[in-house]
């Protein structure tokens, strides 16, 4: 039966130590129902607390949860209980949580390897996060991280700092809306593939909407950044075979499971002659530390059927990176693996509000269709570039409908550097603001077919 519980009845208080508050809040959460924290103040917390199914946590106004190092650093402020056993938790709601990181920014992986969100959920269904605030993200931990999910809502977030704001791993049916971000790394990451330390599991992210979000420049920022408004990350791997060469973060299928290489980011290559077959944990074979990732087998990961709507790009950086990693931390695509084609991405009412010549979208994975509607460009091209591990990128169709072009002079609308890449560009109902505007296409070593109403591209 549902019940309302005041966490103060268990001793959760602004006057208590971080250990005392962790014990008190955990007792309140273990009672399930609706847990409230109504008294304004800063509540110290010195260890992770765990939330289970059919539980709502509501923080009142002017309530802050501040991480404290009283018994050693810890990663998560809140983690769901099922994350520890890969058992789905259902119907979790967290409202008005304001986290103060307070410099406790670490990846301990004490609970789940690859999980390091300040607020983290792993194996969840029907979860809602509303009015989340974090203004001091460090360089190690994400603000919100959710992986292996169904039916999640993230509504009304304000996140500032160095690392990713909202970071998703595999899952389906999601809605992220009303987000304000000032982040050095990605505002939003849809990382179906990831570094070995970036997400605990791999697979497709699908059927979602991201809308009414703002990517803001940080005060006194020099436009240096490592991230994007949204990183859309794909990957693929293959069956283990004797003699294969692997590196950090590489994945293989073996014995009905996925295994990954856990190693330092030192560009070292390993030759694997012994098949990994352990059922859980890590095992060193041929000097390779193989770690079990998951029991359900997939050979590809990517993003499909996702809509981005009413996104305001103030920060001078690439808006959307449709992405493969290829470097010492990770290579998303293992040579010879099945080709993951990302599918059906829609961009509606995207507003570029900075004046830099920076790509609207940077793409180095196969993708079938990109639809861009009612959006506003400045000097922002769509750029296709390759990955040294892959040779087949398939055809991409780009449809621009009702878009506004604000640039004065020559604008490179689409630029390609992928060998034999084929692109179909269609534009209709375009609005040109400046009389001097002319659109241009750069096919590079590929081919671009065009059906356009833009000056410079008319048939």
Secondary structure as UniProt FT lines:
FT   STRAND          4..6
FT   HELIX           7..10
FT   TURN            14..15
FT   HELIX           18..30
FT   STRAND          33..37
FT   STRAND          41..45
FT   STRAND          49..51
FT   TURN            53..54
FT   STRAND          55..59
FT   TURN            61..62
FT   STRAND          63..67
FT   STRAND          78..80
FT   HELIX           81..84
FT   TURN            85..86
FT   STRAND          89..95
FT   STRAND          98..100
FT   TURN            102..103
FT   TURN            113..114
FT   STRAND          117..137
FT   STRAND          142..161
FT   STRAND          166..168
FT   STRAND          171..183
FT   STRAND          188..191
FT   TURN            196..198
FT   STRAND          205..215
FT   TURN            219..220
FT   STRAND          230..233
FT   STRAND          235..236
FT   STRAND          238..239
FT   TURN            242..243
FT   STRAND          244..246
FT   TURN            248..249
FT   STRAND          251..254
FT   TURN            255..256
FT   STRAND          257..261
FT   STRAND          270..272
FT   STRAND          282..285
FT   TURN            286..287
FT   STRAND          288..294
FT   STRAND          300..301
FT   STRAND          303..313
FT   STRAND          320..323
FT   TURN            335..336
FT   STRAND          342..352
FT   STRAND          361..363
FT   STRAND          369..373
FT   STRAND          376..377
FT   STRAND          382..384
FT   TURN            388..389
FT   STRAND          395..401
FT   STRAND          404..405
FT   STRAND          410..416
FT   TURN            419..420
FT   STRAND          422..428
FT   STRAND          431..432
FT   TURN            435..436
FT   STRAND          438..442
FT   TURN            444..445
FT   STRAND          447..452
FT   TURN            455..457
//
